[in-house]
Amino acid sequence: MATIKTDTLFQLWKAWELREGRDLTLTEICESTGLSGETVRGILKSTTKRLDIDTLGALCKFFGVAPGPVPFVVYEPNTTKTKK
């Protein structure tokens, strides 16, 4: 199972603001990525249950995340045992 690590996403948001020297708005993220406000708010509030590759790609591209592991998605191994 994977979860969204919102504190890392907020860190990317703050790093963007520092780099650009101005505040970043949700509207700007939505307009730049093509994502809806509901989608971005859901990610930030950890209410999103599923992310598709296009959403991940848009956020990574916007925040300048290099190809490879997505820093705000954390894999958590399944700890429940399955019956045989």
N, CA, C and O atoms as a GROMACS GRO file, in nm:
protein
  336
    1MET      N    1   0.085  -0.118   0.000
    1MET     CA    2   0.000   0.000   0.000
    1MET      C    3   0.090   0.124   0.000
    1MET      O    4   0.197   0.124   0.060
    2ALA      N    5   0.044   0.227  -0.067
    2ALA     CA    6   0.118   0.353  -0.071
    2ALA      C    7   0.034   0.462  -0.008
    2ALA      O    8  -0.089   0.460  -0.017
    3THR      N    9   0.098   0.557   0.055
    3THR     CA   10   0.028   0.671   0.113
    3THR      C   11   0.094   0.800   0.063
    3THR      O   12   0.208   0.799   0.017
    4ILE      N   13   0.020   0.907   0.074
    4ILE     CA   14   0.072   1.037   0.032
    4ILE      C   15   0.128   1.106   0.155
    4ILE      O   16   0.059   1.123   0.256
    5LYS      N   17   0.251   1.146   0.145
    5LYS     CA   18   0.318   1.215   0.256
    5LYS      C   19   0.303   1.366   0.232
    5LYS      O   20   0.384   1.428   0.164
    6THR      N   21   0.198   1.422   0.290
    6THR     CA   22   0.165   1.562   0.260
    6THR      C   23   0.270   1.659   0.312
    6THR      O   24   0.287   1.767   0.254
    7ASP      N   25   0.341   1.625   0.419
    7ASP     CA   26   0.442   1.719   0.467
    7ASP      C   27   0.552   1.738   0.362
    7ASP      O   28   0.606   1.847   0.349
    8THR      N   29   0.584   1.633   0.287
    8THR     CA   30   0.684   1.646   0.180
    8THR      C   31   0.629   1.731   0.067
    8THR      O   32   0.701   1.811   0.008
    9LEU      N   33   0.501   1.714   0.034
    9LEU     CA   34   0.439   1.796  -0.069
    9LEU      C   35   0.438   1.943  -0.027
    9LEU      O   36   0.463   2.032  -0.109
   10PHE      N   37   0.410   1.969   0.101
   10PHE     CA   38   0.416   2.106   0.151
   10PHE      C   39   0.559   2.161   0.144
   10PHE      O   40   0.578   2.280   0.117
   11GLN      N   41   0.659   2.077   0.169
   11GLN     CA   42   0.799   2.119   0.158
   11GLN      C   43   0.831   2.159   0.014
   11GLN      O   44   0.899   2.259  -0.010
   12LEU      N   45   0.783   2.080  -0.081
   12LEU     CA   46   0.803   2.116  -0.222
   12LEU      C   47   0.736   2.248  -0.254
   12LEU      O   48   0.790   2.331  -0.328
   13TRP      N   49   0.617   2.269  -0.198
   13TRP     CA   50   0.543   2.394  -0.217
   13TRP      C   51   0.625   2.511  -0.163
   13TRP      O   52   0.642   2.612  -0.232
   14LYS      N   53   0.676   2.498  -0.042
   14LYS     CA   54   0.755   2.606   0.020
   14LYS      C   55   0.886   2.630  -0.055
   14LYS      O   56   0.930   2.744  -0.071
   15ALA      N   57   0.949   2.522  -0.101
   15ALA     CA   58   1.074   2.536  -0.178
   15ALA      C   59   1.047   2.612  -0.307
   15ALA      O   60   1.129   2.694  -0.350
   16TRP      N   61   0.933   2.585  -0.370
   16TRP     CA   62   0.895   2.656  -0.492
   16TRP      C   63   0.881   2.805  -0.462
   16TRP      O   64   0.930   2.889  -0.537
   17GLU      N   65   0.814   2.837  -0.350
   17GLU     CA   66   0.794   2.978  -0.313
   17GLU      C   67   0.927   3.047  -0.287
   17GLU      O   68   0.947   3.162  -0.327
   18LEU      N   69   1.018   2.979  -0.219
   18LEU     CA   70   1.150   3.038  -0.193
   18LEU      C   71   1.227   3.060  -0.324
   18LEU      O   72   1.289   3.165  -0.344
   19ARG      N   73   1.221   2.962  -0.411
   19ARG     CA   74   1.292   2.970  -0.538
   19ARG      C   75   1.237   3.083  -0.625
   19ARG      O   76   1.313   3.156  -0.690
   20GLU      N   77   1.104   3.098  -0.627
   20GLU     CA   78   1.039   3.198  -0.711
   20GLU      C   79   1.027   3.334  -0.643
   20GLU      O   80   1.003   3.435  -0.709
   21GLY      N   81   1.044   3.338  -0.511
   21GLY     CA   82   1.036   3.463  -0.437
   21GLY      C   83   0.896   3.519  -0.423
   21GLY      O   84   0.877   3.640  -0.410
   22ARG      N   85   0.798   3.430  -0.426
   22ARG     CA   86   0.658   3.475  -0.411
   22ARG      C   87   0.572   3.359  -0.363
   22ARG      O   88   0.613   3.243  -0.367
   23ASP      N   89   0.451   3.393  -0.318
   23ASP     CA   90   0.357   3.291  -0.272
   23ASP      C   91   0.300   3.214  -0.391
   23ASP      O   92   0.282   3.270  -0.499
   24LEU      N   93   0.273   3.089  -0.369
   24LEU     CA   94   0.212   3.002  -0.468
   24LEU      C   95   0.068   2.978  -0.427
   24LEU      O   96   0.040   2.948  -0.311
   25THR      N   97  -0.022   2.989  -0.521
   25THR     CA   98  -0.163   2.967  -0.490
   25THR      C   99  -0.210   2.832  -0.546
   25THR      O  100  -0.151   2.778  -0.639
   26LEU      N  101  -0.314   2.782  -0.486
   26LEU     CA  102  -0.375   2.659  -0.535
   26LEU      C  103  -0.423   2.679  -0.678
   26LEU      O  104  -0.409   2.589  -0.762
   27THR      N  105  -0.479   2.795  -0.707
   27THR     CA  106  -0.527   2.825  -0.842
   27THR      C  107  -0.413   2.816  -0.943
   27THR      O  108  -0.431   2.764  -1.053
   28GLU      N  109  -0.297   2.866  -0.907
   28GLU     CA  110  -0.182   2.862  -0.997
   28GLU      C  111  -0.138   2.718  -1.024
   28GLU      O  112  -0.105   2.684  -1.138
   29ILE      N  113  -0.137   2.636  -0.921
   29ILE     CA  114  -0.102   2.495  -0.940
   29ILE      C  115  -0.202   2.429  -1.035
   29ILE      O  116  -0.164   2.356  -1.126
   30CYS      N  117  -0.330   2.456  -1.011
   30CYS     CA  118  -0.435   2.395  -1.094
   30CYS      C  119  -0.424   2.440  -1.240
   30CYS      O  120  -0.432   2.358  -1.331
   31GLU      N  121  -0.404   2.568  -1.261
   31GLU     CA  122  -0.393   2.619  -1.397
   31GLU      C  123  -0.268   2.566  -1.467
   31GLU      O  124  -0.272   2.539  -1.587
   32SER      N  125  -0.159   2.551  -1.394
   32SER     CA  126  -0.033   2.505  -1.453
   32SER      C  127  -0.030   2.355  -1.479
   32SER      O  128   0.035   2.309  -1.572
   33THR      N  129  -0.102   2.280  -1.396
   33THR     CA  130  -0.097   2.134  -1.408
   33THR      C  131  -0.218   2.074  -1.480
   33THR      O  132  -0.213   1.961  -1.528
   34GLY      N  133  -0.326   2.151  -1.488
   34GLY     CA  134  -0.449   2.098  -1.545
   34GLY      C  135  -0.529   2.015  -1.446
   34GLY      O  136  -0.630   1.954  -1.482
   35LEU      N  137  -0.485   2.012  -1.320
   35LEU     CA  138  -0.555   1.937  -1.216
   35LEU      C  139  -0.665   2.024  -1.157
   35LEU      O  140  -0.654   2.146  -1.156
   36SER      N  141  -0.769   1.961  -1.108
   36SER     CA  142  -0.877   2.037  -1.046
   36SER      C  143  -0.837   2.077  -0.904
   36SER      O  144  -0.750   2.016  -0.842
   37GLY      N  145  -0.903   2.180  -0.854
   37GLY     CA  146  -0.880   2.222  -0.716
   37GLY      C  147  -0.916   2.112  -0.619
   37GLY      O  148  -0.850   2.093  -0.517
   38GLU      N  149  -1.023   2.039  -0.652
   38GLU     CA  150  -1.067   1.929  -0.566
   38GLU      C  151  -0.958   1.821  -0.558
   38GLU      O  152  -0.934   1.766  -0.450
   39THR      N  153  -0.894   1.792  -0.669
   39THR     CA  154  -0.787   1.691  -0.670
   39THR      C  155  -0.670   1.735  -0.584
   39THR      O  156  -0.622   1.658  -0.500
   40VAL      N  157  -0.624   1.858  -0.602
   40VAL     CA  158  -0.508   1.907  -0.528
   40VAL      C  159  -0.541   1.919  -0.379
   40VAL      O  160  -0.460   1.881  -0.295
   41ARG      N  161  -0.658   1.971  -0.346
   41ARG     CA  162  -0.699   1.981  -0.206
   41ARG      C  163  -0.709   1.843  -0.141
   41ARG      O  164  -0.670   1.825  -0.026
   42GLY      N  165  -0.761   1.747  -0.215
   42GLY     CA  166  -0.771   1.610  -0.163
   42GLY      C  167  -0.634   1.551  -0.131
   42GLY      O  168  -0.618   1.482  -0.031
   43ILE      N  169  -0.537   1.578  -0.216
   43ILE     CA  170  -0.401   1.530  -0.192
   43ILE      C  171  -0.343   1.597  -0.068
   43ILE      O  172  -0.285   1.530   0.018
   44LEU      N  173  -0.360   1.728  -0.058
   44LEU     CA  174  -0.304   1.802   0.055
   44LEU      C  175  -0.371   1.766   0.187
   44LEU      O  176  -0.307   1.771   0.292
   45LYS      N  177  -0.499   1.730   0.183
   45LYS     CA  178  -0.572   1.694   0.306
   45LYS      C  179  -0.567   1.544   0.336
   45LYS      O  180  -0.627   1.498   0.432
   46SER      N  181  -0.496   1.470   0.252
   46SER     CA  182  -0.484   1.324   0.267
   46SER      C  183  -0.618   1.252   0.260
   46SER      O  184  -0.637   1.148   0.324
   47THR      N  185  -0.710   1.305   0.182
   47THR     CA  186  -0.838   1.238   0.163
   47THR      C  187  -0.843   1.162   0.031
   47THR      O  188  -0.937   1.086   0.006
   48THR      N  189  -0.742   1.181  -0.053
   48THR     CA  190  -0.734   1.111  -0.181
   48THR      C  191  -0.697   0.966  -0.156
   48THR      O  192  -0.602   0.937  -0.083
   49LYS      N  193  -0.771   0.876  -0.215
   49LYS     CA  194  -0.746   0.733  -0.198
   49LYS      C  195  -0.663   0.675  -0.311
   49LYS      O  196  -0.601   0.570  -0.294
   50ARG      N  197  -0.661   0.742  -0.427
   50ARG     CA  198  -0.593   0.687  -0.543
   50ARG      C  199  -0.539   0.801  -0.629
   50ARG      O  200  -0.607   0.901  -0.651
   51LEU      N  201  -0.416   0.786  -0.677
   51LEU     CA  202  -0.357   0.882  -0.769
   51LEU      C  203  -0.325   0.810  -0.900
   51LEU      O  204  -0.275   0.698  -0.899
   52ASP      N  205  -0.354   0.874  -1.011
   52ASP     CA  206  -0.315   0.813  -1.137
   52ASP      C  207  -0.183   0.872  -1.184
   52ASP      O  208  -0.136   0.973  -1.131
   53ILE      N  209  -0.124   0.808  -1.283
   53ILE     CA  210   0.010   0.847  -1.329
   53ILE      C  211   0.012   0.988  -1.385
   53ILE      O  212   0.112   1.059  -1.372
   54ASP      N  213  -0.098   1.031  -1.449
   54ASP     CA  214  -0.103   1.167  -1.504
   54ASP      C  215  -0.100   1.272  -1.393
   54ASP      O  216  -0.036   1.376  -1.406
   55THR      N  217  -0.171   1.245  -1.283
   55THR     CA  218  -0.171   1.337  -1.169
   55THR      C  219  -0.032   1.345  -1.107
   55THR      O  220   0.019   1.454  -1.082
   56LEU      N  221   0.029   1.230  -1.084
   56LEU     CA  222   0.165   1.228  -1.029
   56LEU      C  223   0.262   1.301  -1.121
   56LEU      O  224   0.344   1.381  -1.076
   57GLY      N  225   0.253   1.272  -1.249
   57GLY     CA  226   0.342   1.336  -1.346
   57GLY      C  227   0.327   1.487  -1.348
   57GLY      O  228   0.426   1.560  -1.355
   58ALA      N  229   0.202   1.535  -1.343
   58ALA     CA  230   0.177   1.679  -1.345
   58ALA      C  231   0.236   1.747  -1.222
   58ALA      O  232   0.297   1.853  -1.233
   59LEU      N  233   0.217   1.687  -1.105
   59LEU     CA  234   0.272   1.745  -0.983
   59LEU      C  235   0.424   1.741  -0.983
   59LEU      O  236   0.489   1.839  -0.946
   60CYS      N  237   0.481   1.629  -1.024
   60CYS     CA  238   0.628   1.618  -1.028
   60CYS      C  239   0.688   1.720  -1.125
   60CYS      O  240   0.788   1.784  -1.095
   61LYS      N  241   0.626   1.734  -1.242
   61LYS     CA  242   0.675   1.830  -1.340
   61LYS      C  243   0.666   1.973  -1.286
   61LYS      O  244   0.760   2.051  -1.298
   62PHE      N  245   0.552   2.006  -1.226
   62PHE     CA  246   0.534   2.141  -1.172
   62PHE      C  247   0.637   2.174  -1.066
   62PHE      O  248   0.696   2.282  -1.068
   63PHE      N  249   0.659   2.080  -0.973
   63PHE     CA  250   0.751   2.106  -0.862
   63PHE      C  251   0.896   2.073  -0.895
   63PHE      O  252   0.983   2.089  -0.809
   64GLY      N  253   0.924   2.028  -1.016
   64GLY     CA  254   1.061   2.001  -1.056
   64GLY      C  255   1.122   1.878  -0.992
   64GLY      O  256   1.242   1.874  -0.966
   65VAL      N  257   1.037   1.777  -0.966
   65VAL     CA  258   1.086   1.652  -0.907
   65VAL      C  259   1.148   1.570  -1.018
   65VAL      O  260   1.084   1.543  -1.120
   66ALA      N  261   1.273   1.529  -0.998
   66ALA     CA  262   1.345   1.452  -1.099
   66ALA      C  263   1.282   1.314  -1.114
   66ALA      O  264   1.220   1.263  -1.020
   67PRO      N  265   1.298   1.250  -1.232
   67PRO     CA  266   1.248   1.114  -1.249
   67PRO      C  267   1.306   1.021  -1.144
   67PRO      O  268   1.421   1.036  -1.103
   68GLY      N  269   1.227   0.927  -1.102
   68GLY     CA  270   1.268   0.832  -0.999
   68GLY      C  271   1.159   0.823  -0.895
   68GLY      O  272   1.043   0.851  -0.925
   69PRO      N  273   1.194   0.785  -0.774
   69PRO     CA  274   1.093   0.775  -0.668
   69PRO      C  275   1.023   0.909  -0.645
   69PRO      O  276   1.087   1.015  -0.646
   70VAL      N  277   0.894   0.903  -0.625
   70VAL     CA  278   0.816   1.024  -0.598
   70VAL      C  279   0.825   1.052  -0.449
   70VAL      O  280   0.780   0.971  -0.368
   71PRO      N  281   0.882   1.167  -0.410
   71PRO     CA  282   0.911   1.190  -0.268
   71PRO      C  283   0.790   1.205  -0.178
   71PRO      O  284   0.802   1.193  -0.056
   72PHE      N  285   0.673   1.230  -0.235
   72PHE     CA  286   0.556   1.246  -0.149
   72PHE      C  287   0.463   1.125  -0.153
   72PHE      O  288   0.353   1.130  -0.099
   73VAL      N  289   0.507   1.016  -0.216
   73VAL     CA  290   0.434   0.891  -0.212
   73VAL      C  291   0.522   0.789  -0.142
   73VAL      O  292   0.634   0.762  -0.186
   74VAL      N  293   0.472   0.732  -0.034
   74VAL     CA  294   0.550   0.642   0.049
   74VAL      C  295   0.489   0.502   0.044
   74VAL      O  296   0.369   0.485   0.068
   75TYR      N  297   0.571   0.403   0.012
   75TYR     CA  298   0.525   0.265   0.009
   75TYR      C  299   0.528   0.208   0.149
   75TYR      O  300   0.628   0.219   0.220
   76GLU      N  301   0.419   0.148   0.187
   76GLU     CA  302   0.412   0.081   0.318
   76GLU      C  303   0.378  -0.065   0.292
   76GLU      O  304   0.269  -0.095   0.243
   77PRO      N  305   0.469  -0.156   0.325
   77PRO     CA  306   0.440  -0.298   0.299
   77PRO      C  307   0.316  -0.345   0.373
   77PRO      O  308   0.287  -0.299   0.484
   78ASN      N  309   0.246  -0.437   0.311
   78ASN     CA  310   0.126  -0.494   0.371
   78ASN      C  311   0.167  -0.583   0.486
   78ASN      O  312   0.242  -0.679   0.467
   79THR      N  313   0.120  -0.555   0.605
   79THR     CA  314   0.161  -0.630   0.723
   79THR      C  315   0.062  -0.739   0.759
   79THR      O  316   0.086  -0.819   0.849
   80THR      N  317  -0.051  -0.742   0.688
   80THR     CA  318  -0.148  -0.848   0.717
   80THR      C  319  -0.111  -0.972   0.640
   80THR      O  320  -0.065  -0.964   0.526
   81LYS      N  321  -0.130  -1.087   0.703
   81LYS     CA  322  -0.096  -1.213   0.638
   81LYS      C  323  -0.217  -1.264   0.563
   81LYS      O  324  -0.330  -1.253   0.610
   82THR      N  325  -0.191  -1.320   0.447
   82THR     CA  326  -0.300  -1.378   0.370
   82THR      C  327  -0.316  -1.523   0.403
   82THR      O  328  -0.219  -1.590   0.439
   83LYS      N  329  -0.438  -1.574   0.391
   83LYS     CA  330  -0.464  -1.716   0.418
   83LYS      C  331  -0.420  -1.798   0.298
   83LYS      O  332  -0.432  -1.755   0.183
   84LYS      N  333  -0.370  -1.917   0.326
   84LYS     CA  334  -0.329  -2.007   0.219
   84LYS      C  335  -0.428  -2.118   0.202
   84LYS      O  336  -0.411  -2.204   0.116
   0.00000   0.00000   0.00000
